[in-house]
């Protein structure tokens, strides 16, 4: 039983038994790209898409690590006059999604000699939920996976080929792709152990053990290194041109290095403790079950461990080990890096799982027993058909307008020539509408952290106090600016997207109006905002977000009842406000930001038990949520629970040590020298 399969693998790898060159790549790429083209979002999507498109449009700097390669390619895509600007960048993701699927198909075909396995494995990846999603919206991950698979494929050829010329080309390609990959997304390093296993020299077709072509490898590394330095260094040049989108302003090497290494996100890493976190494992199991058909897991196990045993023959032994290492590395990283959108960090694991399932298909399809060959064919069909049918409804984003509707609801609330302060990620869609499409040019938008839009510190400077923390200085600058603007003639409207974290200056009040807070004179009559609510798209945003299972969109949908609750609270209707907060909490059950925000509202009311419960829920979802930890400590302190306050603040300082205000608060509680 083993010999016939071994003979099949060895013979099918010879050129005479290969399908025409590029056939599998062309079929897989074209079919997946066509699918993504039909289902791609036609406008701005939820999540990072709005900010990434804005950075591409201005050749600016995106959020860490900056994505210089992606934003350059996005700028080129924006020059193509097809549809709305966002649609062009969404199609860029579709293009790289199709490329990645084609590379996987080619790799599996050359490794197994089975077109059935190649198309089944690559097709399963193409229609898996998360991969399908990243290929239909403006996101960085389809390019990332194309580079990752390109690196692994090059490494496999480098270690497998008996031709010196082929090995030299593969080593050169691997160096170039690695340089591009590091410039794009640093997590490509997770693929290096698997690439090393694949590239390690093995016996080629001429029965000799070929060495590493050091000259080609060095040349590839040099070119890749130059591309890496050039692309990363271009962020300094871009930042100095003061583009509209200039996250973090890395205009010198001292600020560039933390940006491209994503130093600001390091506290997201839970360390090895993340591997024993029950919520992480529950999320992982959900991802593995949801992404593919249930037969994918047993097929992958069969491919990994060699059932039938003949799958250990020939070239697949090393491939199976590399895929297992890639899978394990991605899982470990995802468990440690527990973000709300952790699915994207499991994408390399999905690539490994789909390829391993294809090895299982290849073993069945080549088995001497006809019944097993038929079973393999049926499994191959199910591997693609089942997730295609399952995910089609949620991944059909062609009619998705919810993100744009939400952004336009915000902009539509603002009167002419007003000023808006934004802070959180829910402002990403505004970067697209305001900076790319040019909507509401009369409105001035400031980002309260100075990473998007305009920075108030640059335009309205007051002298900092000695030893004043940066956050306190920004708040004092905002308050001085507000007084200046409201005393002007005519006065400009001042709005905040969410409660600013402090009360209005003396003589003024913060009044909730629609989705925003407005600073108005204390003596001004109440604003009637009923007409604003009649124009909003809250119900539609929620329906669309739930249909596509978009956690970020569901969080934005929850801001509508949250804002209604804040209005009721302002009017003195506490019971109605609590009902609205409960509704928002139910809608965004898995969104940490909503729970944290609700906690601040309860804290302002003096309802510390509810505040503590809300902050704990936010931290349960996102354990590294520094702001929620800080507020949890404050709520516990005000509730007369100093031990719990100390514990929360110590956890916060363990994540971000340089927090002067929290150090001072902990010092006042006598907790600085207490054991952690």
Rosetta blueprint (number, residue, H / E / L):
1 X L
2 X H
3 X H
4 X H
5 X H
6 X H
7 X H
8 X H
9 X H
10 X H
11 X H
12 X H
13 X L
14 X L
15 X H
16 X H
17 X H
18 X L
19 X L
20 X L
21 X L
22 X L
23 X H
24 X H
25 X H
26 X H
27 X H
28 X H
29 X H
30 X H
31 X H
32 X H
33 X H
34 X H
35 X H
36 X H
37 X H
38 X H
39 X H
40 X L
41 X L
42 X L
43 X L
44 X L
45 X L
46 X L
47 X L
48 X L
49 X H
50 X H
51 X H
52 X H
53 X H
54 X H
55 X H
56 X H
57 X H
58 X L
59 X L
60 X L
61 X E
62 X L
63 X L
64 X L
65 X L
66 X L
67 X L
68 X H
69 X H
70 X H
71 X H
72 X H
73 X H
74 X H
75 X H
76 X H
77 X H
78 X H
79 X L
80 X L
81 X L
82 X L
83 X L
84 X L
85 X H
86 X H
87 X H
88 X H
89 X H
90 X H
91 X H
92 X H
93 X H
94 X H
95 X H
96 X H
97 X H
98 X H
99 X H
100 X H
101 X H
102 X H
103 X H
104 X H
105 X H
106 X H
107 X H
108 X H
109 X H
110 X H
111 X H
112 X H
113 X L
114 X L
115 X H
116 X H
117 X H
118 X H
119 X H
120 X H
121 X H
122 X H
123 X H
124 X H
125 X H
126 X H
127 X L
128 X L
129 X H
130 X H
131 X H
132 X H
133 X H
134 X H
135 X L
136 X L
137 X L
138 X L
139 X L
140 X L
141 X H
142 X H
143 X H
144 X H
145 X H
146 X H
147 X H
148 X H
149 X H
150 X H
151 X H
152 X H
153 X H
154 X H
155 X H
156 X H
157 X H
158 X H
159 X H
160 X H
161 X L
162 X L
163 X L
164 X H
165 X H
166 X H
167 X H
168 X H
169 X H
170 X H
171 X H
172 X H
173 X H
174 X H
175 X H
176 X H
177 X H
178 X H
179 X H
180 X H
181 X H
182 X H
183 X H
184 X H
185 X L
186 X H
187 X H
188 X H
189 X H
190 X H
191 X H
192 X H
193 X H
194 X H
195 X H
196 X H
197 X H
198 X H
199 X H
200 X L
201 X L
202 X L
203 X E
204 X L
205 X L
206 X L
207 X L
208 X L
209 X E
210 X L
211 X L
212 X L
213 X L
214 X H
215 X H
216 X H
217 X H
218 X H
219 X H
220 X H
221 X H
222 X H
223 X H
224 X H
225 X H
226 X H
227 X H
228 X H
229 X H
230 X H
231 X H
232 X H
233 X H
234 X H
235 X H
236 X H
237 X H
238 X H
239 X H
240 X H
241 X L
242 X L
243 X L
244 X L
245 X L
246 X E
247 X H
248 X H
249 X H
250 X L
251 X L
252 X L
253 X H
254 X H
255 X H
256 X H
257 X H
258 X H
259 X H
260 X H
261 X L
262 X L
263 X H
264 X H
265 X H
266 X H
267 X H
268 X H
269 X E
270 X L
271 X H
272 X H
273 X H
274 X H
275 X H
276 X H
277 X L
278 X H
279 X H
280 X H
281 X H
282 X H
283 X H
284 X H
285 X H
286 X H
287 X H
288 X H
289 X H
290 X H
291 X H
292 X L
293 X L
294 X L
295 X H
296 X H
297 X H
298 X H
299 X H
300 X H
301 X H
302 X H
303 X H
304 X H
305 X H
306 X L
307 X L
308 X L
309 X H
310 X H
311 X H
312 X H
313 X L
314 X L
315 X L
316 X H
317 X H
318 X H
319 X H
320 X H
321 X H
322 X H
323 X H
324 X H
325 X H
326 X H
327 X H
328 X H
329 X H
330 X H
331 X H
332 X H
333 X H
334 X H
335 X H
336 X H
337 X E
338 X L
339 X L
340 X L
341 X L
342 X H
343 X H
344 X H
345 X H
346 X H
347 X H
348 X H
349 X H
350 X H
351 X H
352 X H
353 X H
354 X H
355 X H
356 X H
357 X H
358 X H
359 X H
360 X H
361 X H
362 X H
363 X H
364 X H
365 X H
366 X L
367 X L
368 X L
369 X L
370 X H
371 X H
372 X H
373 X H
374 X H
375 X H
376 X H
377 X H
378 X H
379 X H
380 X H
381 X H
382 X H
383 X H
384 X H
385 X H
386 X H
387 X H
388 X H
389 X H
390 X H
391 X H
392 X L
393 X L
394 X L
395 X L
396 X L
397 X L
398 X L
399 X L
400 X L
401 X L
402 X H
403 X H
404 X H
405 X H
406 X H
407 X H
408 X H
409 X H
410 X H
411 X H
412 X H
413 X H
414 X L
415 X L
416 X L
417 X L
418 X L
419 X E
420 X E
421 X E
422 X E
423 X L
424 X L
425 X H
426 X H
427 X H
428 X H
429 X H
430 X H
431 X H
432 X H
433 X H
434 X H
435 X H
436 X H
437 X L
438 X L
439 X L
440 X L
441 X L
442 X L
443 X L
444 X E
445 X E
446 X E
447 X E
448 X L
449 X L
450 X L
451 X L
452 X L
453 X E
454 X E
455 X L
456 X H
457 X H
458 X H
459 X H
460 X L
461 X L
462 X L
463 X L
464 X L
465 X L
466 X L
467 X L
468 X L
469 X L
470 X H
471 X H
472 X H
473 X H
474 X H
475 X H
476 X H
477 X H
478 X H
479 X H
480 X H
481 X H
482 X H
483 X H
484 X H
485 X H
486 X H
487 X L
488 X L
489 X L
490 X L
491 X L
492 X L
493 X L
494 X E
495 X E
496 X E
497 X L
498 X L
499 X L
500 X L
501 X L
502 X L
503 X L
504 X L
505 X L
506 X L
507 X L
508 X E
509 X E
510 X E
511 X E
512 X E
513 X E
514 X L
515 X L
516 X E
517 X E
518 X E
519 X E
520 X E
521 X E
522 X L
523 X L
524 X L
525 X L
526 X L
527 X L
528 X L
529 X L
530 X H
531 X H
532 X H
533 X H
534 X H
535 X H
536 X L
537 X L
538 X H
539 X H
540 X H
541 X H
542 X H
543 X H
544 X H
545 X H
546 X H
547 X H
548 X L
549 X L
550 X L
551 X H
552 X H
553 X H
554 X H
555 X H
556 X H
557 X H
558 X H
559 X H
560 X H
561 X H
562 X H
563 X H
564 X H
565 X H
566 X H
567 X H
568 X H
569 X H
570 X H
571 X L
572 X L
573 X L
574 X H
575 X H
576 X H
577 X H
578 X H
579 X H
580 X H
581 X H
582 X H
583 X H
584 X H
585 X H
586 X H
587 X H
588 X L
589 X L
590 X L
591 X L
592 X H
593 X H
594 X H
595 X H
596 X H
597 X H
598 X H
599 X H
600 X H
601 X H
602 X H
603 X H
604 X H
605 X H
606 X L
607 X L
608 X H
609 X H
610 X H
611 X H
612 X H
613 X H
614 X H
615 X H
616 X H
617 X H
618 X H
619 X H
620 X H
621 X H
622 X L
623 X L
624 X L
625 X L
626 X H
627 X H
628 X H
629 X H
630 X H
631 X H
632 X H
633 X H
634 X H
635 X H
636 X H
637 X H
638 X H
639 X L
640 X L
641 X L
642 X H
643 X H
644 X H
645 X H
646 X H
647 X H
648 X H
649 X H
650 X H
651 X H
652 X H
653 X H
654 X H
655 X H
656 X L
657 X L
658 X L
659 X L
660 X H
661 X H
662 X H
663 X H
664 X H
665 X H
666 X H
667 X H
668 X H
669 X L
670 X L
671 X L
672 X L
673 X L
674 X L
675 X L
676 X L
